[in-house]
Each structure stands twice: as structure tokens, then as C-alpha cells.
Amino acid sequence: MIHAIDKKEITLGISACLIGEKVRFDASNKPSNFCINELSEHVTFKSFCPEVAIGLPIPRPTIRLINKDDIIRVARPDGSGDVTDALAAYGKKVAKLSENLSGFIFCAKSPSCGMERVKVYNEKGNSLKSDGVGAFAREIMAANPLLPCEENGRLNDAKIRENFVARIFAYKHWQNLVASGLSHHKLMTFHSQYKYTVMSHDLIAYKKLGQLLADNALPLEQQAQEYISGLMSALKVIATRKKHANTLSHIQGYFSKHLQAKERAELCQQISAYREGLIPLIAPLTLIKHYLLQYPKQYLANQVYLSPYPEQLRLRYGY
């Protein structure tokens, strides 16, 4: 199962300042409590500071995204010290290593590491739109669109945090599968483990992925590539209470005939209470796991949905 993946197996790229390294322009850091004190117990971080890597000193003058003749450059506020090409080149270099990473956490709003919504200025120093992407981050994401990526600021949101962690564990599971040697049987087994997970995120994708694997005319490599692309895209969709409740009801239906009337009623009540926002997701899931111990169903026991990552992260307690 996914939660059995060893910490040493999962390596995440991360902006160095987020794990306490004092590499920012003012010789400070921007530590992420979640990354340092919680996630680090379950993954290994590989830190990067692209600005230092290309030779900029600590401390150093600030740099920003500047729109110059509709071309985004990275330079000091007065336009000097352009490091656009250097950051892009370093990004391409690191991107070649991204196949060994299972995710990346970037520093928000940074002209080098910002994943999205980075401020862009004109040559006169006036702020235009906050729709830029850091020069380094752009190269990492472009090289591997499947790689789960997030920013430190967005990880303060409980749903986004849970979604990101679920994606990095799923992606590592896929990486392990590919490393072991793909086969149609392995691909089908992998999909069967993720059925309820996909259902909780995107029901349309759930149906499309099933149809994709039913097409025996496709070469295995093409089928696998289209599958993981569809899966990672589906998992980026934030699961809602309504979708989770629907998934929980499907799970209940799978083994409800084995439950006593009182047990069925209790589970229905828990799912309903969750749907209405009265209890967190962990409550009905705990009850389902309890019933699975009493009435074992291997198909359900193999579902990643029930344990997508280590329970110690407590990511399903808040929503």
C-alpha cells in the first residue's frame, strides 16, 4: 500500500529558504512549519536556491520580473543585472534531475521560484499584473508536467495541502511501478487500487481512465503515458465533501450486505454528517476501516483511497 513507502524513497525538490537555509536576498529564510516539522518526517528534501546557484551573493540586491517589450526578464528594479538566461539555464539543468523527484515545493511570489501569481513590473517600476512565473520554476514545471508542484503559501490551505501530499505519494507509487517494469496486468492492478481515489476527485476522469485501459489496441507505453497523464490531471482537482460522500457511499454499497442493520444505519449517518459538514472525513473512514476488519474485503483493503499517505500527517482531520 501507498503508506508503506519508505521515507527514503520519496525525494521532493524544495526552495532552500523554506527549510531554513538563509539564502534570501536579505540573508534571511522563510521556513515552512509544515515542511520542516511534519512533511520532513515522511520525505527527503533536496533543496535548491537558483539565485545563489547562478552566483548571486548573500545578501544581494532584489530582482523582479520586468516586462520589456512584451518579454519577461528577471533583473534588478532598474533593469540592470539581468539574470533571466542564467536562471533558465539552471532550471533546465535541474529539470533533467526531476525524474528522480516525486514533487517540488516552491517559494511563493519569488521571481525565480514562484509557481504562479508572481508580480510583473514595467520598465518604469510600476506593478502590472500578478500573473508571472518564476524563471527557475517555469523550467522545472515545463520539463515534467506530471510532477506534483506547490507553493509554501498555498500549503497553508488544508485542502490544497492534503491534495498535494496525496499526489506526491501517488506519483511515487507510479514511479515505482515503472521502475519495476510495466505490463498490462500491473497497469490494471494499479488502476484498480486508485478507482475510489479518482472517483473522489473527478468522476468524468474515472470513466475515461477505465475506457482507456479497456482499449487493447493501444501499445502499452502509449496507454501507460495517457493513463498517468489522465490520473495526475484528475488528482489535481480538489475533492469536495459531495464527491467524498459519493465515494464513501459507493464503498458502503460494496460490502453493505454483510453489515448488520444497525451498522448500516451508523455508517449512513456518518456519511450524511460528513456531507453536511458536521464531522471531518476521518470519521466515516475510520468506521469503514473498522467494518473492514470485521468483514474483510481484499478489493477494498487494497484501495489507496483509504490510506493514501501516512496517517501521522493528520491531513483528513480538518475537513
Stockholm file with secondary structure:
# STOCKHOLM 1.0

chainA/1-319         MIHAIDKKEITLGISACLIGEKVRFDASNKPSNFCINELSEHVTFKSFCPEVAIGLPIPRPTIRLINKDDIIRVARPDGSGDVTDALAAYGKKVAKLSENLSGFIFCAKSPSCGMERVKVYNEKGNSLKSDGVGAFAREIMAANPLLPCEENGRLNDAKIRENFVARIFAYKHWQNLVASGLSHHKLMTFHSQYKYTVMSHDLIAYKKLGQLLADNALPLEQQAQEYISGLMSALKVIATRKKHANTLSHIQGYFSKHLQAKERAELCQQISAYREGLIPLIAPLTLIKHYLLQYPKQYLANQVYLSPYPEQLRLRYGY
#=GR chainA/1-319 SS CGGGSCGGGCEEEEEGGGGTCCCSTTSCCCCCHHHHHTGGGTSEEEEECHHHHTTCCSSCCCCEEEEETTEEEEECTTSCSCCHHHHHHHHHHHHTTGGGCSEEEECTTCTTTCCSCBCEEETTSCBCCSCBCCHHHHHHHHHCTTSCEEETTGGGSHHHHHHHHHHHHHHHHHHHHHHHCCCHHHHHHHHHHHHHHHHHHCHHHHHHHHHHHHCTTSCHHHHHHHHHHHHHHHHTSCCCHHHHHHHHHHHHHHHGGGSCHHHHHHHHHHHHHHHTTSSCTHHHHHHHHHHHHHSCCHHHHTCGGGCSSCGGGCTTSCC
#=GC SS_cons         CGGGSCGGGCEEEEEGGGGTCCCSTTSCCCCCHHHHHTGGGTSEEEEECHHHHTTCCSSCCCCEEEEETTEEEEECTTSCSCCHHHHHHHHHHHHTTGGGCSEEEECTTCTTTCCSCBCEEETTSCBCCSCBCCHHHHHHHHHCTTSCEEETTGGGSHHHHHHHHHHHHHHHHHHHHHHHCCCHHHHHHHHHHHHHHHHHHCHHHHHHHHHHHHCTTSCHHHHHHHHHHHHHHHHTSCCCHHHHHHHHHHHHHHHGGGSCHHHHHHHHHHHHHHHTTSSCTHHHHHHHHHHHHHSCCHHHHTCGGGCSSCGGGCTTSCC
//
